[in-house]
C-alpha cells in the first residue's frame, strides 16, 4: 500500500444521504478492475453541501476536489485520470482554493473534512491536543481567565460569556461537578454541531476535558438528539478511543454519550438536565443556575458543542489570538449554516461582523430556484424574519439585537418570493404549541391562542381588534414565559407582521 493513492470520501450524514457510501463501493470496484492501488479515508464534510458527495484525491500538488459525484460517474473519473488530479467536468481544482472554502476563517472547523475523524494520531498531527497539553500545565483559575479574556460566548444562542460560567462553577464547593455538552441541535437549518461531531469529534472531547480541568469536574456528558444516529455512533467510538489514550495520566475525566428522545425543549439547559436524570424534559425555574446546582444537584457546566470545541484553539493559540477575530463584544468566529432555497448551501465559518448579504449572496450565490430572495429567518424557528432591505446588517450578537433579530445557533434559512409570511407566523405559534414542555401558561396556552388569532386575521375576521389581541399575546409570552421557547416565539410573528404586513390581509377579498 506504499504507493496507494489516497482518496477522501465523506462519512458525514449529509454526504451519505446523497450516496457517498455507494460512491465508495463504485470506486473500490473500478479500482479493482483496473488493478489500481488506492486507500480510501472516510473524512468529515468540508461543509460545501451542494457539492456532496465531494471526493478528494491526494496528489503531488495537494488535495484535488471532484463533486458532486455519483456512482455512475466513477468510470469517467478514472478515464480522466483523476487519481493524478486530471481534468473532468466535476473537477474543482485544489480544495483549499475553492472560493467558498478559501474565503472563510476556520478556527473551530479547522480540521473538519481534512482528517480521519476517528484517528487520534491524525488529530494530533493537525494541531489537536496542543490546547490540552498547555491547559495541563496551568492552574484551573488560569484556564478560566484565558477563556474569559478570549471573549468566547455561548454558541448555542444565548451568547453568555463562557468564562464567567466557568468561574462560577470553579468557585462552587462540591464533592462532584459535571461538564455537559449540549448537542440537542433542534433549530431548523442548523447542522454545525452534527457536522463537527461527525468530522472532528476529538475537538469536542478535548474542549470538555479542558473544561473539566478548569472547574474540577471529573464526569462529562454529551447529550445528542436522537435524530443524529451517525453522530451518536461516531461520538461513542471517539469517546472509547479518547478514554483508552489516558491523556490525563494522574487525573480522571470520564465522558458518557446520552441520546435524547426527540423533544425540542431539551435544547434548553434545565430541560436537558431533567432528561439526563431520567425525568420528563421540562424547564426548571432559575435560580439556582446549573453552574451552582445542576445535574443531580451538583455544579454543572453546560455549553454548546461549538463553544466547547472552540476552547482547544484558545488554549493553544492564546486569548489574544482568538479575540483578534470579530468585533465589539462578539469575539472569535461563528459557523453560519446556509439552508432553504439557496444555491450553495453549507457551512461558512466567519469572524463576527460579516454581513447577511455577504453570506446569502457571495457565499450562498442567491436562490437555487433562481427566484428573488424575499427574506431569511436567522436564529432558528424562533428567530426573526429579515427582509432583503436589511441584509447589510452585521452578523454579531449586538448588531442583530439592534435590528430586532438574533444570532441563535447561526442558522440562516432563505425564502424566495413565493413564501406566505402569514403561514410562517402561524407556523411559529404552532411549533411552540407542539414543542412546549407545558410547564408555564404563557407558552402552553399563549401559543394556542396566538395560532387561533392568526387564523382569524388571515380570514379577515375583526382584523384590527385581532391584531391588537395578537400583540397582547406576544407581549405576555415574551414577558411571562419561563424560558426562551415561549419567550422568543413572538419574534418571528412580530417580524413577519412588521416587514410583510400585506401577507396578513385576506386573499381575494375573502
C-alpha positions in Angstrom: 0.0 0.0 0.0 3.0 2.2 0.0 2.3 3.7 -3.4 -1.5 3.7 -2.9 -3.4 6.8 -4.0 -5.4 8.3 -1.1 -9.0 9.2 -1.8 -11.2 11.0 0.7 -14.9 10.3 0.7 -17.0 11.9 3.5 -18.8 9.8 6.0 -20.8 12.8 7.1 -24.6 12.2 7.2 -25.2 14.9 4.6 -22.9 13.2 2.1 -24.2 9.7 3.0 -27.7 10.9 2.4 -26.9 11.6 -1.3 -25.0 8.4 -2.0 -21.4 8.7 -0.5 -21.4 5.0 0.6 -22.4 3.9 -2.9 -19.6 6.1 -4.3 -17.1 4.3 -2.1 -18.3 0.9 -3.4 -18.1 2.1 -7.0 -14.5 3.5 -6.6 -13.4 0.2 -5.0 -14.9 -1.8 -7.7 -13.4 0.3 -10.5 -10.0 0.3 -8.9 -10.0 -3.5 -8.6 -11.0 -3.8 -12.3 -8.1 -1.5 -13.3 -5.7 -3.1 -10.7 -5.1 0.4 -9.2 -3.8 0.6 -5.6 -5.9 3.0 -3.6 -6.6 3.8 0.0 -10.0 5.4 0.9 -10.3 7.6 4.0 -13.8 8.5 5.2 -13.4 12.1 6.3 -15.9 14.5 7.5 -17.6 17.1 5.3 -15.9 20.3 4.2 -19.3 22.0 4.5 -19.8 22.6 0.8 -23.0 20.6 0.8 -24.1 21.4 -2.7 -21.0 19.5 -3.9 -21.7 16.4 -1.9 -20.6 13.7 -2.3 -17.4 15.7 -2.7 -14.4 13.3 -3.1 -10.8 14.4 -2.8 -7.6 12.9 -4.2 -4.2 13.3 -2.6 -1.8 14.4 -5.4 1.7 15.9 -5.5 0.1 19.3 -5.7 -2.3 18.8 -2.9 -5.9 17.5 -2.5 -7.9 17.8 -5.7 -11.7 18.1 -5.4 -14.4 16.4 -7.5 -18.1 16.8 -7.0 -20.9 16.2 -6.7 -20.0 12.6 -7.6 -22.4 9.8 -8.2 -21.6 6.1 -8.7 -22.4 6.2 -12.4 -19.7 8.8 -12.9 -16.8 6.9 -11.4 -15.7 5.3 -14.6 -15.4 8.6 -16.3 -13.3 9.9 -13.4 -10.9 7.0 -13.7 -10.8 7.6 -17.5 -9.9 11.2 -16.9 -7.0 10.1 -14.6 -8.5 11.8 -11.6 -6.1 9.8 -9.4 -3.4 12.2 -10.5 -5.7 15.3 -10.5 -6.8 15.0 -14.1 -9.3 17.4 -15.6 -13.0 16.5 -15.6 -16.3 18.3 -15.7 -16.7 17.6 -11.9 -13.2 18.9 -11.1 -12.8 22.0 -8.9 -9.1 22.2 -8.6 -7.4 22.3 -5.2 -10.0 22.0 -2.5 -8.4 24.8 -0.4 -8.6 27.2 -3.4 -12.3 26.9 -3.9 -13.6 30.4 -3.2 -16.4 29.2 -0.9 -13.8 27.5 1.3 -10.8 29.8 0.9 -12.7 32.9 2.0 -13.6 31.5 5.4 -11.8 31.9 8.7 -11.8 28.3 10.0 -10.9 28.0 13.7 -13.4 25.7 15.2 -13.8 23.8 12.0 -10.1 23.9 11.0 -9.8 20.1 10.8 -13.3 19.2 9.7 -13.3 17.5 6.3 -9.5 17.2 6.4 -8.7 14.5 8.9 -9.9 11.0 9.6 -12.4 11.7 12.3 -11.5 8.7 14.4 -7.7 8.8 14.1 -6.3 10.4 17.3 -2.8 10.5 15.7 -4.2 12.3 12.7 -6.0 14.7 15.0 -2.8 15.4 16.9 -0.8 15.8 13.6 -3.2 18.6 12.7 -2.9 20.6 15.9 -5.1 18.6 18.2 -4.2 18.1 21.9 -1.9 21.1 21.9 -4.5 23.1 23.9 -5.0 20.3 26.4 -1.2 19.9 26.9 -1.0 23.6 27.7 -4.0 23.5 30.0 -2.5 20.6 32.0 0.4 22.9 32.9 -1.9 25.7 34.1 -3.9 26.3 37.2 -7.7 26.0 37.0 -8.1 29.7 37.6 -5.6 30.5 34.8 -7.5 28.3 32.3 -10.8 30.1 33.3 -9.0 33.5 32.9 -7.8 32.6 29.4 -11.2 31.6 28.2 -12.7 34.7 29.8 -10.1 37.0 28.1 -10.7 35.4 24.7 -14.3 36.8 24.7 -15.8 33.4 23.9 -19.6 33.4 24.3 -22.1 30.6 24.2 -22.6 29.4 20.6 -25.9 27.7 21.4 -27.8 31.0 21.0 -27.8 32.8 24.4 -24.4 34.3 23.9 -23.5 34.2 27.6 -19.8 34.6 28.3 -18.3 31.2 28.7 -15.5 32.2 31.1 -18.0 33.7 33.6 -20.0 30.5 33.6 -16.8 28.5 34.2 -15.7 30.9 37.0 -19.0 30.4 38.8 -18.6 26.6 38.7 -14.9 26.8 39.7 -15.8 28.7 42.9 -18.7 26.4 43.8 -17.8 23.9 46.6 -18.9 20.4 45.9 -17.7 16.8 46.0 -18.7 16.3 42.4 -19.0 18.5 39.4 -20.1 17.8 35.8 -19.5 19.1 32.2 -22.4 18.7 29.8 -22.1 19.3 26.1 -25.5 20.3 24.7 -25.7 18.6 21.2 -29.5 18.7 21.0 -29.3 20.7 17.8 -33.0 21.2 17.0 -33.2 24.5 15.2 -34.3 24.5 11.6 -31.5 24.9 9.2 -28.7 24.1 11.7 -26.2 21.3 11.4 -22.9 22.6 12.7 -22.9 20.5 15.8 -23.6 17.4 13.8 -21.0 18.2 11.2 -18.3 18.7 13.9 -19.2 15.6 15.8 -19.1 13.5 12.7 -16.0 15.2 11.2 -13.8 16.2 14.2 -15.2 14.6 17.4 -11.9 14.8 19.4 -12.1 18.6 19.3 -15.3 18.4 21.4 -13.8 15.9 23.8 -10.6 18.0 24.2 -12.7 21.0 25.0 -14.8 19.1 27.5 -11.7 17.7 29.1 -10.1 21.2 29.4 -13.4 22.4 31.0 -13.2 19.6 33.5 -9.7 20.7 34.4 -10.8 24.3 34.7 -13.7 23.7 37.2 -12.7 20.5 38.9 -15.2 18.2 37.1 -14.5 14.5 36.7 -17.5 13.4 34.7 -18.9 14.7 31.4 -22.0 14.0 29.4 -22.7 14.6 25.7 -26.5 14.9 25.1 -27.2 14.3 21.4 -30.5 14.5 19.7 -32.0 11.1 18.7 -32.2 12.3 15.0 -28.4 12.1 14.8 -27.6 8.4 14.7 -24.4 8.9 12.7 -23.1 11.5 15.2 -24.1 9.2 18.1 -22.2 6.3 16.6 -19.1 8.5 15.8 -19.0 10.1 19.3 -19.3 6.8 21.1 -16.4 5.4 19.2 -14.4 8.6 19.7 -15.0 8.5 23.4 -13.7 4.9 23.6 -10.5 5.9 21.7 -10.1 9.1 23.9 -10.5 7.2 27.2 -8.2 4.4 26.1 -5.5 7.0 25.3 -5.4 8.0 29.0 -4.3 11.6 28.2 -4.7 13.0 31.7 -2.4 10.4 33.3 -2.9 11.2 37.0 -6.3 12.7 36.7 -9.7 11.3 35.7 -12.3 12.7 33.4 -14.9 10.2 32.2 -17.2 11.0 29.3 -20.6 9.5 28.5 -22.8 9.8 25.5 -26.6 10.1 26.0 -29.3 10.2 23.4 -32.3 12.5 23.6 -35.9 11.3 22.9 -36.9 13.9 20.3 -38.0 16.8 22.4 -37.0 20.3 21.0 -37.4 21.7 24.5 -34.4 19.7 25.7 -32.2 22.1 23.9 -32.9 24.3 26.9 -30.3 23.6 29.5 -32.5 22.8 32.5 -34.8 20.6 30.4 -31.7 18.7 29.2 -30.6 18.1 32.8 -34.0 16.7 33.7 -33.8 14.4 30.7 -30.3 13.3 31.7 -31.6 12.4 35.1 -34.2 10.2 33.5 -37.1 12.6 34.0 -39.5 14.2 31.6 -37.7 17.1 29.8 -39.3 20.1 31.4 -38.0 23.6 32.2 -36.9 24.3 35.7 -37.2 27.7 37.4 -33.9 29.6 37.8 -32.2 30.4 40.2 -30.4 28.3 41.1 -28.4 28.3 37.9 -26.9 25.0 36.8 -23.3 26.2 37.4 -24.2 26.2 41.1 -26.9 23.5 41.3 -27.2 21.4 38.1 -27.1 17.7 37.2 -28.1 15.7 40.3 -28.0 18.9 42.3 -24.2 19.4 41.7 -22.4 22.3 40.0 -22.6 21.7 36.2 -21.2 23.5 33.2 -23.5 23.3 30.2 -22.0 24.5 26.9 -22.9 24.1 23.3 -20.8 21.8 21.2 -19.3 24.7 19.3 -18.5 26.6 22.5 -16.5 23.6 23.9 -14.9 22.8 20.5 -13.6 26.4 20.4 -11.7 26.0 23.7 -8.7 24.0 22.4 -7.6 26.6 19.9 -8.0 29.3 22.5 -5.7 27.4 24.9 -3.2 26.6 22.2 -3.0 30.0 20.4 -3.9 32.2 23.4 -6.8 34.5 24.3 -5.5 37.4 22.2 -5.3 35.3 19.0 -9.0 34.3 19.3 -10.1 37.8 20.4 -8.5 39.3 17.3 -11.3 37.8 15.3 -14.7 39.5 15.4 -15.8 42.9 16.7 -17.3 44.6 19.7 -18.5 42.2 22.3 -18.7 39.4 19.7 -15.3 37.9 19.5 -14.0 34.9 17.5 -15.8 33.2 14.7 -19.3 31.8 14.1 -20.1 28.8 11.9 -23.1 30.1 9.9 -25.3 27.4 8.3 -26.9 28.3 5.0 -30.1 26.4 4.1 -33.5 26.8 2.5 -33.8 28.0 -1.1 -30.1 28.6 -1.6 -27.8 27.7 -4.5 -24.7 26.9 -2.4 -26.0 25.7 0.9 -23.5 24.6 3.6 -21.4 25.8 6.5 -19.5 29.1 6.5 -17.2 29.9 9.4 -16.5 33.6 9.5 -15.4 36.2 12.1 -18.3 38.1 13.6 -19.1 41.2 11.5 -19.7 39.6 8.2 -22.9 40.9 6.7 -26.0 38.8 6.0 -25.8 39.9 2.3 -22.2 38.5 2.0 -23.4 35.2 3.4 -26.5 34.8 1.3 -25.2 36.4 -1.9 -21.4 35.9 -2.0 -21.2 32.6 -0.3 -24.7 31.2 -1.0 -25.0 32.5 -4.5 -28.6 33.5 -4.1 -31.5 31.1 -4.5 -31.3 27.6 -6.0 -34.6 28.2 -7.7 -33.5 31.4 -9.4 -36.4 33.3 -7.9 -35.7 36.5 -6.0 -34.9 36.2 -2.3 -37.7 37.7 -0.2 -36.5 37.1 3.4 -34.3 34.9 5.6 -35.0 33.6 9.0 -32.0 33.9 11.2 -31.6 32.1 14.5 -33.8 29.0 14.1 -37.6 28.6 14.2 -37.9 31.3 16.9 -35.7 33.8 15.1 -36.8 36.9 13.2 -37.5 37.2 9.5 -35.1 39.7 8.0 -36.1 41.5 4.7 -33.7 42.0 1.8 -33.6 45.7 2.6 -31.9 44.8 5.9 -29.3 42.4 4.5 -26.4 44.7 5.2 -26.8 44.0 8.9 -23.6 42.8 10.5 -23.8 39.4 12.0 -23.0 39.6 15.6 -25.0 39.4 18.8 -25.5 43.1 19.4 -26.0 44.3 15.8 -28.7 41.7 15.3 -30.4 42.6 18.5 -30.5 46.2 17.5 -32.2 45.1 14.2 -34.8 43.1 16.2 -33.3 39.8 15.3 -30.9 37.3 16.9 -28.0 35.1 16.0 -29.1 32.0 17.7 -27.1 28.9 16.7 -26.1 30.6 13.4 -28.7 29.0 11.1 -29.9 31.1 8.1 -32.9 29.8 6.1 -33.5 31.5 2.8 -37.1 32.0 1.4 -37.9 33.2 -2.1 -40.8 35.4 -3.3 -43.3 32.6 -3.1 -43.3 32.4 0.7 -46.5 33.3 2.6 -45.5 35.1 5.7 -48.9 34.7 7.4 -48.4 31.0 7.2 -44.8 31.3 8.5 -46.1 33.4 11.5 -48.7 30.7 12.2 -46.1 28.0 12.0 -44.1 29.7 14.8 -47.1 29.6 17.1 -48.0 26.0 16.0 -44.4 25.0 16.6 -44.4 26.4 20.1 -47.8 24.7 20.8 -46.4 21.3 19.8 -42.9 21.6 21.4 -43.8 23.4 24.6 -43.0 21.4 27.8 -46.3 22.7 29.2 -45.0 24.0 32.5 -45.9 27.6 32.1 -49.2 29.1 31.0 -47.9 31.9 28.7 -46.1 29.4 26.5 -48.6 26.5 26.7 -51.8 28.5 26.2 -50.4 31.6 24.6 -49.2 29.7 21.6 -52.6 28.1 21.1 -54.4 31.4 21.3 -51.8 33.0 19.1 -52.4 30.4 16.4 -56.2 30.8 16.6 -55.9 34.6 16.4 -53.6 34.4 13.3 -56.2 32.2 11.7 -58.9 34.8 12.3 -56.7 37.6 10.9 -56.0 35.6 7.8 -59.7 35.0 7.4 -60.3 38.8 7.6 -62.2 38.5 10.9 -62.1 41.7 13.0 -58.6 42.3 11.8 -57.8 45.5 13.7 -59.0 44.0 17.0 -57.3 40.7 16.4 -54.0 42.3 15.5 -54.2 44.2 18.9 -55.0 40.9 20.6 -52.1 39.1 18.9 -49.7 41.8 20.1 -51.0 41.4 23.6 -50.5 37.6 23.4 -47.0 38.2 22.1 -46.2 40.6 24.9 -47.5 38.2 27.5 -45.4 35.3 26.0 -42.3 37.4 25.9 -42.5 38.7 29.4 -44.1 35.8 31.2 -42.6 32.6 29.8 -40.2 30.6 31.9 -37.7 30.1 29.0 -36.9 31.1 25.5 -39.3 28.6 24.0 -42.3 30.8 24.8 -40.3 34.0 25.2 -38.9 34.0 21.7 -41.9 32.6 19.7 -43.3 36.1 19.2 -40.1 37.2 17.4 -40.9 35.6 14.0 -44.5 36.6 14.4 -43.8 40.3 15.1 -41.1 40.5 12.4 -43.4 38.9 9.8 -46.2 41.4 10.5 -43.7 44.4 10.6 -42.0 43.7 7.3 -44.6 41.8 5.4 -47.9 43.2 6.6 -49.6 42.7 3.2 -49.5 38.9 3.7 -51.9 39.2 6.6 -54.7 40.7 4.6 -57.4 38.3 3.3 -56.6 36.9 -0.2 -59.2 37.5 -3.0 -61.3 39.7 -0.8 -62.0 36.7 1.5 
